[in-house]
Each structure stands twice: as C-alpha cells, then as structure tokens.
Amino acid sequence: MHAMSPTEIFLLAILIIFTLPWLIWRVGRTDYWAPLVVVQIIGGILLGPGVVGAIFPDYYAFVFAPATMGALNGIAWWSVMLFVWVAGLELDIGEAWRRRGETGITAGLALGVPLLAGSAAALLMLRYPGWRGPLGAEWQVVLGIGMACAVTALPILVLFMEKLDILRAPFGQRVLRYASLDDIAIWGVLALILLDWERVGRQVGFLIGFAVATWAIRRLLRALGENDRWYVGLIWLALCGFAADWAGLHFMVGAFLAGAVLDAHWFGEARMDRFRQTILLAVMPVYFLSTGLKTQWGVGGASVFAVAALLLAASVGGKLAGIHLAGRILKWPKGDARAIGWLLQTKALIMIIFANILLDKQIITHETFTALLLMAVASTMMTIPVVAPMLKRDASLRRRGS
C-alpha cells in the first residue's frame, strides 16, 4: 500500500478542516443560532484530542502528526495576526473621543463589572487544583480570567451586526464605539499580564522603537497609493509581531498595535470588509482547528463544564449588569441597554485569542482554556437569537445613535 507523503497528509487535514464544519453548517442550517465561524470553532474542539482524538487515537496520531501540526500552526499564527491587525485598524478612536463622556461611562462599566465578576469566579476556581498554569502567578490567573469574561469580540461583533443589518446604522456605530474603547483596554491589560521583569529592558526598548517607527510608517503610508499601502501594511504587521514577541509581549500584542496606530480609511472601507471576509474564509478555519487541538479534560469533563457554566454566568451577567447601570446613569430609552448588553457580550475569537496567549505562556492550564473556550462559544451562540427579536419588535432601535 502506498504510504502517504507529508504533503498528502497535510492536504487531508486541510480537507477535513474545511469540509466538516461547512457540511454541518449548511446541511444543519445552523446559521441563525450558530454562524459558520461558531461551527468552525466547535468543529475544532470535536476534532481535537478530547473528543475525536480520544475515540480514534490512531486517526488523530496519523492526520495530526508533528510535521502536519507544524505546517498548520504556521498558517494559524499568520491568519490570526492578520485578523487582529484588521481589528486594530477598525478602531474608531476619533469618534469615541468626540463622545468621550457617554462612551467612557458605558465602556468602563461594560468592561469593569464583568471583569470583577470573572475575577471572583477565578478566585473560586483557584481554591481547587488544576486551573492555574505552572508559570502563572495568582494575580495573573485572576486578572486573565476576569478579562476573558469582560472581552467583547469586536471583529465577530462586526460580522453579527452586518447580519442583523445594523452595522452602518446609528445604533450599530454606537455599539462599535463602546466595543472599540474596551478593545484597547483588553490589549493593555494583556501587556500588563505578560510584563516580564527579566526582559523589561527589551520591552521598554520595543515601546520606544515602536513609537519612532509609528511616526515613520504613518508618513510613508500617506505618501503611497492604496495598493502599496496594503503591501507595506503587511510588512509593518510582520515587523511589529516579531519585535513584540522578541520583547516578551507576544506577537498578538504587536499585531494589534500594528493596526491600531494606522487609519482605516487609508485602506478603503469596502476593501477592508472583503479582506476580513477573505481571512475568515481562507485561513482562519486552520486557527480554529489548532485552537480545538488544545482542549483537554484532564481534571474531569464534568468539572470543566461546571467551570464553563460559572464563567458564562459571570461573563453574561456581568456584561448585562454593567450596561444596565450605564443606561440608568445616562438615561437611555427603554430597550437600549438590553440590546447593547447582549451584543457586547459576544466572546468568540478575540477571547479565544486572548486565552490562547495565556495558555501559550503557561499562565492557565489546558483545562482552564477548555472551560473558557466553551464559555466563549456559548455566549456567542446566544447573541443573534436574543438580539434579532428585539430589533424586530422595536424598529426605532436601529436609529438610536446616542
């Protein structure tokens, strides 16, 4: 019998990664409660060692051999860097600043309340073994899990609001302002968690060099045409990712900063939308698979699901409570707080990226990562089924921009 070459095994893995989730999504017609991106994440979990790998260990060892995983991981790293770069580009700091009073109160409560709730859940988790990583200090684990509960997945929020036909409406732009400000805080907290005092000189050097390079890249991009801006932007992305990782801040922090300091209008709104869709279509499924391969149930499946439920309650409950408090302070019309709260509790992707970094740095364990992943999937699946009926009942909601 012909032995399959490494290339053939790699392409077999790609075939499985792209085919299985699409068939489930299309045949099962899951789009309303589980869009394709959610099905792809679930597919990664099912294909990982905790489910299919445990049932069919020979299949798992053959298809996802070290050589195959090396190639897949390379694609996954670059795809998620592109995705985070676009998330940074899409931040509208100018509009948030113009409405800084309302935006600051709302974003602060939307982040702070679930952060406190998630941190309390983390303290409860740490009373039992198996949840803290070997290199994680207690404060890093508590702050990391708390922030994971507070995260809003800005790129997925954009996709969901496109689906709900509110992205360009005043209400959608209002929600984006709140999410954008929180997105900055998320990456700032991550940089704090990853601060390495043994490499603090490198990290200070990175920040100084980044400030100088930002001034230079902005001047260069203003002088270039749009096509050249895209190409040079990708060079800038690779450079920032490399420099941040060298400094000990993780390449994802560099990827976000690389986008956040550039102006989205330099790249064209329509082209940016197409680029984001292409990343999601062509390469992000590989990242979802590599994420699923990290799921484990070593402390017991029941415990992982129980912790996931605890984190889900802290995440969704904290987000809704924070937004309702903001609505009372700012005297919003009836219904605004509930719709905004459910949109902002969308977790998938950015939280998964955040949790992946904590796992890579051994701050949390595989079991904690699995619980966070389950929480992210559950919270994301609830968004459209809850928000769509609200928009249908109150047509004026789309027009309320402040």
Disulfide bonds with the S-S distance in Angstrom:
none
